[in-house]
Amino acid sequence: MEYFRIKQDPECLEAVVIPDAIKQIDRRYVTPKEADRIEAVTIFRLDGKDYPEFIDVLDRQLFLISSQLKAVFGLYVPKLKYKMVIVVNSEKGLVNTYHLPIFAEVDCLSAQSVMTPDKRNVRKLVLKESLIGRKAIFKVQHNFETIIIARLDAAESILRRNLQGIKMYRVELD
């Protein structure tokens, strides 16, 4: 089977940036066990860019997805829980809704993966295929980085829609 990492497209230079998102939502709580510590709805106030681009994946601080992408995720992971994030710039009259998926992490990172010297980021991602099972969309267990993976059929389904700001990277398997 083939797998792809879902990321925010780095070429979307005008994408919305949420200042200090991790001050309002602690990354440690984005797990099924700790998700109750996150509010059902979190509001982020924007400043900066006049009219930012509201793309379908934001992954700079937290992994947030649009309602359209949430619908696709729902086809493949129907029991996945979410927290709602509302992004507001009241001066410009801009409001957009994102969703924070609460994935159970899968411990499938291979020893063949290449990490940065401080172990905070993965330079070359390699997964142990035998530990993935039949999961279509999942989160790889990692202490510092949010790594969301889609199986080939789920990745194709995402790409068939007219979604903006998504980049897929093929993942090597061990």
N, C-alpha and C positions, 0 to 999 in steps of 0.2 A: 504494500500500500504506500501511497505517497502522502506527505504531509507538508503544510505550508504555514509559516509564521505570519500572523496578521499584525501589521504595523501601520502607523500613520505615515502617509507619503511625505518624505522629507522635502519634496519639491513644492508642497503647498505652503508657500512662504507667508501667505496672508491668513493662515488658519488661526482660529480663535485660540488665545492663550489664557488660561485661567490662573490668575496670580494666587500663589500660596494655597493651592488646592489641598495639599497634604497637611496644612494647618487645621483645616476644617474636617477632613476625613483622614484618619490615621490608616496608613496602608496595612498595618498589622491586623486591623479589624475586618479586612476584606476577605473573610473566610466564612464558611457556613457556621462555624462554632461561635465566632465573634461578631457576626453581622448585626446582631441586635444592638450593638453599641453604636451603630451608625443610624442617624435619623432616616426615616422613610423618605423624606424629601429634604435636600440640601440646596440652598440658593447661593450661587456665586455671583458677586458683582464684578462686572468688567470695567476696565478703563483701558486707555491706550489707543489701539487702532480705531480709526473712524468707523469702518464697516468691515469687521473681520469676516472671513469665510467660515461658515458653519459646516465643516466636513463631517463625514460619517464615523470616523474613528479619531479619537484624541488619546494619545498615549504618553504624553510628556511627563505627567506626574501620576495620574491615575489612568486606568484603561477605561475610557468612556465610549459608548456607542450611541448612535442615533436610534430613533424609534424604528426607522426602516430596517436597519441592520439587526435590531432586537427581534424583529419579526422573522428574519432569516435564522437567527440563532434559535428561536423558538421551534423551528421545524426540526432541528437536529438535537436540541437539548431542551425538551419541553418543560422539564421541572426546574430549570435554572431560575434562581431568585435574582432580583435586581433591586437596587436603590435608585431613586430618581434624583437627578441633578438638574436644576434649572439655572441657566446662564442668563444674566440680565445686565443690560446697559440702559438704565432708565433715561440718561441724557439723550441717547440716540434712538430710543424706543425699540431696542432689540431684545428679543426673548427667544430662547431656544431650549428644548428639553433633550437631555442625554440620560443614559442609563448606565449604572455601574453594575456589571455582572458579578455575582458572587459564586465563583467556581470553587469546587473542591480541588485542591492541587494534586497533580499526578507526579509521583516521584519517578521520572523516566529520563532524567538527564544522564547522558552517557559520560563515562570517564574520558572519552575521546573528545569531548567538547573543549574548546580553548577559551579560557577565562582571561580577564584583565589581571594584572599583578595583584590588585587589591581584592579580587574575586567578586566585585560588585556587578560586573557586566560580563555577558557572554559574547566573545568575539566570533567564535565559530560554534554553531549550535548542532549537536549530534544527539539524537534521542535513541533510547533502547526500545525498539519496536515491540519486543515481547511484553513490556510493562504497560503499554498503552491500552491494550485490549481493543474493544470495539468503539471507543469514544470518537465522536465526530468532531467536536469542538471542546477543547479543554485548556487548562492552565498548567504549565510546567512548574513544579516546585522549585523555587529559587528565593533566597532571602531578600534580595535587593531589586531584582528586575521582574517586571510583569511580562511573562512570555505566554501569549495565547496562540494556540495551534489549531488549524483546521485540516481535517482529512480531505482528500482530493474532491470527493463529491460535494462536501460542504463549501470548499473553496470555490469550486465552479459555480455553485448556486449563488454565492456572494458576488462573484464577478459578473454573472448574468444580469444582475440588477444595475440600474444606473446610479451607483453609489459613488461618492466623491471622497478623495483623500485617503484611499486604502491602497496599501502596497503589500504584496504577498511575496514571501521569500521561501523557496524550496528548502526543506530541512533534510539533512543527511540522517540516515538510520544506521544503527549498530545492530 
